């Protein structure tokens, strides 16, 4: 790996780690405006992260090493994902061959599994309740994510996200094919669920239907800070996959330079701001559905993903 390629890898990973809290802060600020509130500062996630990392870790009685290691393992999984996706470059960077679409989906699943194990290991009823809810929903969410990645892979004939990005960006027929449109719709519905957006969930410790907060209820200090960071990373990475591979695969420079990678990150930031506007609009206009209806909602996403495969079997990539 030459110096320029190494710099691009570091730039992409660093951008994901640093920008993930920023877009979480922007979304929170804009959501507050739709509710006629001032809202927290855009940089509030950074202040929260620094606060958490400075605090002492308090462990529940009987907690094992699983409880302590889970945030770090999940964080490592998201870091690996951040350097194998077309985020700053439309061409594979040096370490991109480590993971393909299926491997990325499994890494997302690994992060979710260790979080659930930590919730159960806490020995507290409330995190266990959040974990049981998450498992019941993940029975549809995780297979949908895998089928979505498989569905977009059949269009390009490969499960490499970089090849898929180039195929969709260069072929309007492939982009407008029923298979891709159905897969994109399925992924968008799944994106709303995975990032805690309406109409499936409200964030906050006062909500009975909270999922992420429930699973990490017994964590504190640096461990809780890592879990918060993990949530922002997951949101950022799903946004990046949806935008650069599925919805808006255009606008990226293919030159293997740090300057081109920096330009591509600016383009991605603009795309994300547009997506945040759409998501905030949905949060402001759509009512929440009840907790027991989440499985029905995810079943719609799963059905669209399956329908995309049937469309490809019948119509091909046309």
C-alpha positions in Angstrom: 0.0 0.0 0.0 1.5 3.3 -1.1 1.3 6.5 0.9 -1.5 8.0 -1.1 -3.7 4.9 -0.8 -3.0 4.7 3.0 -4.0 8.3 3.3 -7.3 7.7 1.6 -8.0 4.7 3.9 -7.3 6.9 7.0 -9.3 9.8 5.5 -12.4 7.6 4.9 -12.3 5.9 8.3 -11.6 9.2 10.1 -14.4 11.0 8.3 -16.9 8.3 9.3 -15.8 8.4 13.0 -15.9 12.2 13.1 -18.9 13.0 11.0 -21.3 10.4 12.4 -22.0 12.5 15.6 -22.3 15.7 13.5 -25.2 14.4 11.4 -26.9 13.0 14.5 -26.7 16.5 15.9 -28.0 18.1 12.7 -31.0 15.7 12.6 -31.8 16.4 16.3 -31.6 20.1 15.8 -33.8 20.1 12.7 -36.3 17.8 14.3 -36.6 20.2 17.2 -37.4 23.0 14.8 -40.3 21.1 13.4 -41.7 20.8 16.9 -41.3 24.6 17.6 -38.4 24.0 19.9 -34.9 25.5 19.9 -33.3 22.1 20.3 -29.8 21.0 21.3 -26.8 22.5 19.6 -25.6 20.7 16.4 -22.3 19.8 18.2 -24.1 18.4 21.3 -23.3 14.8 20.4 -19.6 15.6 20.6 -20.1 17.2 24.1 -22.0 14.2 25.2 -19.3 11.8 23.9 -16.6 13.7 25.8 -18.7 13.7 28.9 -19.3 9.9 28.7 -15.6 9.1 28.1 -14.6 11.1 31.2 -17.0 9.4 33.5 -16.3 6.4 35.7 -17.6 3.0 34.6 -20.0 1.4 37.1 -20.6 -2.3 36.5 -23.8 -4.2 37.6 -23.3 -7.0 40.2 -22.4 -10.2 38.4 -21.6 -8.7 35.0 -19.0 -10.6 33.1 -16.4 -9.7 30.5 -19.2 -9.8 27.8 -20.8 -6.8 29.4 -17.4 -4.9 29.2 -16.2 -6.1 25.8 -19.5 -5.7 23.9 -19.2 -1.9 23.1 -15.6 -2.3 21.9 -16.4 -5.3 19.7 -19.4 -3.5 18.1 -17.2 -0.4 17.6 -14.5 -2.5 15.9 -17.2 -4.0 13.6 -18.4 -0.5 12.5 -14.8 0.6 12.0 -14.2 -2.3 9.6 -17.4 -1.5 7.7 -16.4 2.1 7.4 -13.3 1.2 5.3 -14.9 -1.4 3.0 -17.8 0.6 1.6 -17.9 3.2 -1.3 -17.9 6.2 1.0 -15.0 8.4 -0.2 -14.1 6.5 -3.3 -16.0 4.8 -6.2 -13.1 2.3 -6.5 -12.1 -0.3 -4.0 -9.5 1.0 -1.5 -6.7 -1.3 -0.4 -8.6 -3.0 2.4 -12.0 -3.2 0.7 -11.4 -6.8 -0.4 -11.8 -7.9 3.3 -15.6 -7.7 3.2 -18.3 -7.8 0.6 -22.1 -7.0 0.8 -22.8 -10.2 2.7 -19.8 -9.7 5.0 -21.0 -6.2 5.8 -24.5 -7.4 6.7 -22.9 -10.0 9.0 -20.8 -7.3 10.6 -23.9 -5.3 11.3 -25.4 -8.4 12.7 -22.3 -9.0 14.9 -22.6 -5.6 16.4 -26.3 -6.2 17.2 -25.7 -9.6 18.7 -22.9 -8.5 21.1 -25.2 -5.6 22.2 -28.0 -8.0 23.0 -25.6 -10.3 24.9 -24.4 -7.3 27.0 -28.0 -6.4 27.8 -28.8 -9.9 29.0 -25.5 -10.2 30.9 -26.3 -7.1 32.9 -28.8 -9.1 34.9 -31.4 -6.3 34.9 -34.9 -6.8 33.7 -35.2 -3.7 31.7 -32.3 -4.3 29.3 -33.4 -7.9 29.0 -36.9 -6.6 28.0 -35.3 -4.3 25.4 -33.2 -7.2 24.1 -36.2 -9.5 23.7 -38.0 -6.8 21.7 -35.0 -6.2 19.5 -34.6 -10.0 18.9 -38.3 -10.3 17.9 -37.9 -7.5 15.4 -34.4 -8.6 14.2 -36.0 -11.9 13.0 -37.3 -9.8 10.1 -34.9 -6.9 10.0 -31.7 -8.9 9.6 -32.9 -11.2 6.8 -34.3 -8.2 5.0 -30.9 -6.5 5.1 -29.2 -9.6 3.6 -31.9 -10.0 0.9 -31.6 -6.3 0.1 -27.9 -6.6 -0.4 -28.4 -9.8 -2.4 -31.1 -8.2 -4.5 -28.9 -5.3 -5.6 -26.0 -7.7 -6.2 -27.9 -9.8 -8.8 -28.3 -6.6 -10.9 -24.5 -6.2 -11.2 -23.7 -9.9 -11.0 -21.4 -9.4 -8.0 -21.7 -8.7 -4.2 -19.0 -6.1 -4.4 -20.5 -2.7 -3.3 -18.0 -0.8 -5.5 -19.0 -2.7 -8.6 -22.6 -2.2 -7.8 -22.1 1.5 -7.4 -20.4 1.8 -10.8 -23.0 -0.3 -12.6 -26.0 1.7 -11.2 -24.2 5.0 -11.8 -23.4 4.2 -15.4 -26.5 2.3 -16.4 -29.9 4.1 -16.3 -31.7 0.9 -17.3 -30.2 -0.9 -14.3 -31.1 1.9 -12.0 -34.7 2.1 -13.2 -35.2 -1.7 -13.2 -38.1 -3.0 -11.1 -35.6 -5.0 -9.1 -33.5 -2.0 -8.1 -36.5 0.2 -7.4 -38.1 -2.5 -5.1 -34.9 -3.1 -3.3 -34.3 0.6 -2.8 -37.9 0.9 -1.3 -37.3 -2.1 1.0 -34.0 -0.7 2.2 -35.5 2.8 2.8 -38.2 1.2 5.0 -35.6 -0.8 6.8 -33.5 2.4 7.2 -36.3 4.1 9.1 -36.4 1.2 11.5 -32.7 0.7 12.0 -32.0 4.4 12.7 -35.0 4.8 15.1 -37.0 7.1 12.8 -40.8 7.3 12.5 -43.1 5.6 11.9 -41.8 2.7 14.0 -40.1 4.1 17.1 -39.5 7.2 19.2 -36.2 7.8 20.9 -35.9 9.0 24.5 -35.8 7.4 27.9 -39.5 8.3 28.5 -40.8 6.0 25.8 -42.1 2.6 26.5 -41.2 1.4 23.0 -37.5 2.4 23.1 -35.1 -0.2 21.8 -31.5 1.0 21.7 -31.8 2.9 25.0 -33.3 -0.1 26.7 -30.5 -2.4 25.7 -27.8 -0.1 27.1 -29.7 1.0 30.2 -27.2 -0.5 32.6 -24.1 0.8 30.9 -22.4 3.9 32.1 -19.3 6.0 31.5 -17.0 5.1 28.7 -19.0 2.0 27.9 -22.2 4.0 27.4 -20.2 6.5 25.4 -19.0 3.8 23.0 -22.6 2.5 22.6 -23.8 6.0 21.8 -21.0 6.4 19.2 -21.9 3.0 17.8 -25.4 4.2 17.2 -24.3 7.2 15.3 -21.8 5.1 13.3 -24.5 2.7 12.4 -26.8 5.5 11.3 -24.1 7.2 9.2 -23.0 3.9 7.5 -26.6 3.0 6.6 -27.1 6.4 5.2 -23.9 6.1 3.2 -24.8 2.7 1.7 -28.3 3.9 0.9 -27.1 7.0 -0.8 -23.9 5.9 -2.6 -25.0 2.5 -3.6 -28.8 2.5 -3.9 -30.4 6.0 -4.3 -27.8 8.5 -5.5 -24.7 6.6 -6.8 -23.6 9.6 -9.0 -21.2 12.5 -8.4 -18.1 10.7 -7.1 -14.6 11.3 -8.6 -12.6 8.2 -9.5 -9.1 9.7 -9.3 -7.1 7.8 -6.7 -6.0 10.9 -4.8 -6.7 12.4 -1.3 -8.1 15.5 -2.9 -10.7 13.5 -4.9 -11.6 11.5 -1.8 -12.1 14.8 0.1 -14.4 16.1 -2.7 -16.4 12.8 -2.6 -16.9 13.2 1.1 -18.3 16.7 0.5 -20.7 15.3 -2.1 -21.7 12.6 0.4 -22.3 15.2 3.1 -24.6 17.1 0.7 -26.5 13.9 -0.1 -26.9 13.2 3.6 -28.2 16.6 4.4 -30.9 16.0 1.7 -31.7 12.6 3.3 -31.9 14.1 6.7 -34.4 16.7 5.5 -36.6 13.9 4.1 -36.3 11.9 7.3 -37.1 14.9 9.5 -40.1 15.6 7.3 -41.3 12.1 7.8 -40.9 12.3 11.5 -42.9 15.5 11.6 -45.8 14.3 9.4 -46.2 10.6 10.2 -47.7 9.3 13.4 -46.0 6.5 15.3 -47.3 3.0 15.0 -47.8 0.8 18.0 -45.0 -1.4 19.2 -46.8 -4.7 18.3 -47.2 -3.3 14.7 -43.5 -3.1 14.1 -43.3 -6.6 12.9 -46.1 -5.9 10.3 -44.1 -2.9 9.2 -40.9 -4.9 8.8 -42.9 -7.6 7.0 -43.7 -5.1 4.3 -40.0 -4.3 3.9 -39.2 -8.0 3.8 -41.9 -8.6 1.2 -40.6 -5.8 -1.1 -37.1 -7.3 -0.9 -38.5 -10.8 -1.8 -40.6 -9.2 -4.6 -37.4 -7.6 -6.0 -35.9 -11.1 -6.5 -39.0 -12.4 -8.2 -38.9 -9.3 -10.5 -35.4 -10.1 -11.4 -36.3 -13.8 -12.1 -39.1 -12.7 -14.4 -37.8 -9.6 -16.0 -34.1 -9.8 -15.5 -32.2 -6.6 -15.0 -34.3 -4.7 -17.5 
